[in-house]
Amino acid sequence: MTVKQLRAFLAVAETLGFAQACERLHVTQSALSLAVKSLESQLGGALFLRTTRQVRLTPEGELLLPLARRLLAEWDDTEDAMRRRFHLQQGHLAIAAMPSFASNCLPPLIAAFRQRYPHISVTVHDVINEVVMEMVLSQRVEFGIAFEPLASETLTFEPIYRDRFVAAVPADSPLAGQASTCWEVLLEYPFITLQRPSQVRGMLERHLAQRGLTLPVEFESHQLTTVGQLVGQGLGVSAVPALCRGQMEALGVRCLPLSEPVIERAVGTLRRADQGLSSTASAFHALVATSGRELVCG
């Protein structure tokens, strides 16, 4: 059965007249008759008793009538719901983002998105870089925001901006009064960093190894916030993305430009290479792409 056939049947069944049904559906009588006959042929029997003076339902037609009403009501509800989703009048957005971006940049982006699309609900998973990629690959979220991963055939990365690492030192450290510092000086102090297999830690170690430098790690954590708290307690120094500067300073940590070498990495959106985005996710992805860099760098 097709929706067109059911609508034709319902119109005739409720008006008990082909002329009235044609007016309701705005179709010709031949088109209406063809739809009803096709339905009867498909089901295997007559649904109407037709005479020159009246149209009546057969027992099978009486049985089909409430079912047709329910099926068409469900179809109309589904059609309306899908139309509302495509026009972003309802829906849900779930994204994953590394904490530094989630806490600093996402709130104003979400506020701008909700102003445009007030009926879209949003869930933010602020998780470490590696978990962002896992959630995208496992389809728990449609896209995420993280550092650029190593070359991958399963993920598509679109950069937003490049984030540079800065030194994070205790407020009472001799380095705190400096305008900037370099890695060789920073590594003279006990170092606090993320635990392996953190990609951030791996990147730092690879860049430093090229200069013959190693991290004198004495404290490790899974979260940059905890790293900042440990630095704030005077237990050592660290290197964090510049995007975290505000959070670090709120913990009593002094952040300095860091050079020799300058280490930076692209931050952008991640999505599965083999899948497109829903209308809702696509709209937010476009907002991040156009406004994210201005928000970070402006």
C-alpha positions as CSV (number, residue, x, y, z in Angstrom):
1,M,0.0,0.0,0.0
2,T,1.2,3.5,-0.8
3,V,0.4,6.7,1.1
4,K,-1.4,8.0,-2.0
5,Q,-3.7,4.9,-2.1
6,L,-4.5,5.2,1.6
7,R,-5.3,8.9,1.2
8,A,-7.6,8.1,-1.7
9,F,-9.4,5.3,0.2
10,L,-9.8,7.5,3.4
11,A,-11.2,10.4,1.4
12,V,-13.8,8.2,-0.3
13,A,-14.6,6.3,3.0
14,E,-15.2,9.5,5.0
15,T,-17.2,11.4,2.3
16,L,-18.9,8.3,0.8
17,G,-18.7,9.9,-2.6
18,F,-16.0,10.1,-5.3
19,A,-16.9,13.7,-6.3
20,Q,-16.6,14.9,-2.7
21,A,-13.3,13.0,-2.3
22,C,-11.9,14.6,-5.4
23,E,-12.6,18.0,-4.1
24,R,-10.9,17.2,-0.8
25,L,-7.8,15.8,-2.4
26,H,-7.7,18.2,-5.4
27,V,-7.4,15.4,-7.9
28,T,-9.4,14.3,-11.0
29,Q,-12.0,11.5,-10.6
30,S,-10.0,9.2,-13.0
31,A,-6.9,9.6,-10.8
32,L,-8.9,8.9,-7.6
33,S,-10.6,5.9,-9.1
34,L,-7.3,4.5,-10.3
35,A,-5.8,4.8,-6.8
36,V,-8.7,3.1,-5.2
37,K,-8.8,0.3,-7.8
38,S,-5.0,-0.2,-7.5
39,L,-5.4,-0.6,-3.7
40,E,-8.3,-3.0,-4.1
41,S,-6.3,-5.1,-6.6
42,Q,-3.3,-5.1,-4.3
43,L,-5.3,-6.2,-1.3
44,G,-7.3,-8.8,-3.3
45,G,-10.9,-7.5,-3.0
46,A,-13.4,-4.7,-3.0
47,L,-13.4,-2.0,-0.3
48,F,-16.5,-0.2,-1.6
49,L,-19.9,-1.2,-2.9
50,R,-20.7,1.2,-5.7
51,T,-24.1,1.9,-7.2
52,T,-25.4,4.8,-9.3
53,R,-26.9,6.4,-6.2
54,Q,-24.4,5.7,-3.4
55,V,-21.0,4.4,-2.2
56,R,-20.8,2.2,0.9
57,L,-17.9,0.4,2.6
58,T,-17.6,-3.4,2.4
59,P,-16.9,-5.2,5.7
60,E,-13.3,-5.3,4.6
61,G,-13.4,-1.6,4.0
62,E,-14.9,-1.0,7.5
63,L,-12.0,-3.0,8.9
64,L,-9.4,-1.0,6.9
65,L,-10.8,2.4,7.8
66,P,-9.5,2.8,11.4
67,L,-6.2,1.3,10.4
68,A,-5.8,3.7,7.5
69,R,-6.6,6.6,9.8
70,R,-3.9,5.5,12.2
71,L,-1.3,4.8,9.5
72,L,-1.8,8.2,7.9
73,A,-1.7,10.0,11.2
74,E,1.6,8.4,12.0
75,W,2.9,9.1,8.6
76,D,1.9,12.8,8.9
77,D,3.5,13.0,12.3
78,T,6.7,11.5,11.0
79,E,6.8,13.7,7.9
80,D,6.3,16.8,10.2
81,A,9.0,15.7,12.5
82,M,11.5,15.1,9.7
83,R,10.6,18.5,8.1
84,R,11.2,20.2,11.5
85,R,14.5,18.5,11.8
86,F,15.6,19.5,8.3
87,H,14.6,23.1,9.0
88,L,16.3,22.9,12.5
89,Q,13.1,23.5,14.3
90,Q,13.7,20.5,16.5
91,G,16.6,18.1,17.1
92,H,19.6,17.3,19.3
93,L,23.3,18.1,18.9
94,A,26.0,16.0,20.6
95,I,29.6,17.0,20.2
96,A,32.9,16.1,21.9
97,A,35.6,18.6,22.5
98,M,38.9,18.7,24.4
99,P,38.4,20.6,27.7
100,S,40.5,23.6,26.8
101,F,38.3,24.3,23.8
102,A,35.0,23.2,25.5
103,S,35.4,25.6,28.4
104,N,36.9,28.6,26.5
105,C,35.3,28.6,23.1
106,L,32.3,26.4,23.0
107,P,30.0,28.4,25.3
108,P,29.7,31.5,23.1
109,L,29.4,29.3,20.0
110,I,26.6,27.3,21.5
111,A,24.9,30.6,22.6
112,A,25.1,31.9,19.0
113,F,23.7,28.6,17.7
114,R,20.8,28.5,20.2
115,Q,20.0,32.1,19.3
116,R,19.5,31.0,15.7
117,Y,17.9,27.6,16.5
118,P,16.3,27.8,19.9
119,H,14.6,24.4,19.7
120,I,17.8,22.4,19.3
121,S,19.1,20.8,22.5
122,V,22.9,20.4,22.9
123,T,25.1,17.9,24.8
124,V,28.8,18.7,25.2
125,H,31.2,15.9,26.1
126,D,34.4,17.7,27.4
127,V,36.9,14.8,27.3
128,I,40.6,14.4,26.6
129,N,41.9,14.6,23.1
130,E,42.1,10.8,22.6
131,V,38.5,10.2,23.8
132,V,37.2,12.9,21.4
133,M,38.6,10.7,18.5
134,E,37.2,7.5,20.0
135,M,33.7,9.1,20.4
136,V,33.7,10.2,16.8
137,L,34.9,6.8,15.5
138,S,32.3,4.9,17.6
139,Q,29.6,7.3,16.3
140,R,28.7,8.5,19.9
141,V,29.0,12.0,18.4
142,E,28.8,13.2,14.9
143,F,31.9,15.4,15.2
144,G,34.4,16.5,17.7
145,I,37.0,19.3,18.2
146,A,40.5,18.3,19.0
147,F,44.2,18.6,18.0
148,E,45.0,17.4,14.5
149,P,45.5,13.6,14.6
150,L,48.2,11.7,12.9
151,A,47.3,10.8,9.2
152,S,44.1,8.8,9.2
153,E,41.9,7.3,6.5
154,T,39.0,7.0,8.9
155,L,38.9,10.6,10.2
156,T,38.5,13.9,8.3
157,F,40.2,16.9,10.0
158,E,39.4,20.5,9.2
159,P,41.6,23.1,11.0
160,I,40.3,26.1,12.8
161,Y,43.5,27.7,14.1
162,R,46.9,26.7,15.4
163,D,47.5,26.7,19.2
164,R,51.0,27.3,20.6
165,F,52.2,25.8,23.8
166,V,53.2,28.1,26.6
167,A,55.1,27.6,29.8
168,A,53.1,27.2,33.0
169,V,55.0,28.1,36.2
170,P,54.1,28.7,39.8
171,A,53.4,32.4,40.8
172,D,56.4,32.4,43.1
173,S,58.8,30.8,40.6
174,P,61.9,32.7,39.5
175,L,60.5,32.3,36.0
176,A,57.2,34.1,36.9
177,G,58.7,37.5,36.5
178,Q,60.2,36.8,33.1
179,A,58.6,38.0,29.9
180,S,59.2,34.6,28.2
181,T,61.3,31.5,28.6
182,C,62.8,28.7,26.6
183,W,62.5,24.9,26.9
184,E,66.1,24.4,28.1
185,V,65.5,26.7,31.1
186,L,62.0,25.3,31.7
187,L,63.3,21.8,31.9
188,E,65.6,22.6,34.7
189,Y,62.5,22.4,37.0
190,P,60.4,19.3,38.0
191,F,58.0,18.8,35.1
192,I,54.2,18.0,35.4
193,T,52.5,16.6,32.4
194,L,49.7,14.4,31.0
195,Q,50.0,10.7,31.3
196,R,50.7,8.5,28.4
197,P,49.3,7.7,25.8
198,S,48.3,11.3,25.6
199,Q,48.9,12.6,22.1
200,V,49.8,16.0,23.6
201,R,52.6,14.5,25.7
202,G,53.8,12.4,22.8
203,M,54.0,15.5,20.5
204,L,56.0,17.4,23.1
205,E,58.4,14.5,23.6
206,R,58.9,14.1,19.8
207,H,59.7,17.8,19.3
208,L,62.0,17.9,22.3
209,A,63.8,14.7,21.2
210,Q,64.8,16.5,18.0
211,R,66.7,19.0,20.2
212,G,68.2,16.3,22.4
213,L,65.9,17.3,25.3
214,T,63.8,15.1,27.5
215,L,61.0,15.8,30.0
216,P,62.1,15.5,33.6
217,V,58.6,14.1,34.6
218,E,57.9,14.0,38.3
219,F,54.1,14.3,38.3
220,E,51.4,13.1,35.8
221,S,47.7,13.5,35.4
222,H,45.0,12.7,32.9
223,Q,43.5,16.2,32.9
224,L,45.2,19.6,32.2
225,T,43.1,21.1,35.0
226,T,44.9,18.8,37.5
227,V,48.2,19.6,35.9
228,G,47.5,23.3,36.5
229,Q,46.5,22.7,40.1
230,L,49.8,20.9,40.7
231,V,51.7,23.7,39.2
232,G,49.7,26.2,41.3
233,Q,50.8,24.3,44.4
234,G,54.4,24.9,43.4
235,L,55.2,21.3,42.7
236,G,56.8,22.0,39.3
237,V,56.3,23.5,35.9
238,S,54.5,22.4,32.7
239,A,53.7,23.3,29.1
240,V,50.1,23.8,28.2
241,P,48.1,25.0,25.1
242,A,47.8,28.7,25.0
243,L,44.0,28.3,24.9
244,C,44.3,27.2,28.6
245,R,45.9,30.4,29.7
246,G,42.8,31.8,31.4
247,Q,42.2,28.6,33.4
248,M,45.8,28.3,34.4
249,E,45.9,31.9,35.6
250,A,42.7,31.3,37.6
251,L,44.6,28.6,39.4
252,G,47.4,30.9,40.3
253,V,49.7,29.8,37.5
254,R,51.8,32.2,35.4
255,C,51.9,31.5,31.7
256,L,54.8,32.6,29.5
257,P,55.6,32.5,25.8
258,L,57.8,29.4,25.2
259,S,60.4,29.1,22.5
260,E,63.4,27.1,21.3
261,P,61.6,25.2,20.0
262,V,58.2,26.8,19.4
263,I,55.7,24.0,19.5
264,E,52.3,24.4,18.0
265,R,49.6,22.2,16.6
266,A,46.4,22.7,14.6
267,V,43.1,22.5,16.4
268,G,40.0,21.7,14.3
269,T,36.9,19.6,13.8
270,L,37.0,15.8,13.4
271,R,34.4,13.6,11.8
272,R,34.2,10.2,10.2
273,A,35.5,10.2,6.7
274,D,32.8,7.7,5.5
275,Q,29.8,9.6,6.9
276,G,28.0,12.9,6.3
277,L,26.6,15.1,9.0
278,S,22.9,15.6,9.9
279,S,21.3,19.0,9.2
280,T,21.7,19.9,12.9
281,A,25.4,18.9,13.1
282,S,26.1,20.5,9.7
283,A,24.7,23.8,10.9
284,F,26.8,23.8,14.0
285,H,29.9,22.6,12.1
286,A,29.6,25.6,9.7
287,L,29.3,28.0,12.7
288,V,32.5,26.5,14.2
289,A,34.3,26.8,10.9
290,T,33.3,30.4,10.3
291,S,33.4,31.8,13.9
292,G,35.8,29.5,15.8
293,R,39.1,31.1,14.6
294,E,37.8,34.6,15.1
295,L,36.6,33.7,18.6
296,V,40.0,32.2,19.6
297,C,42.3,34.7,17.9
298,G,40.1,37.8,18.1
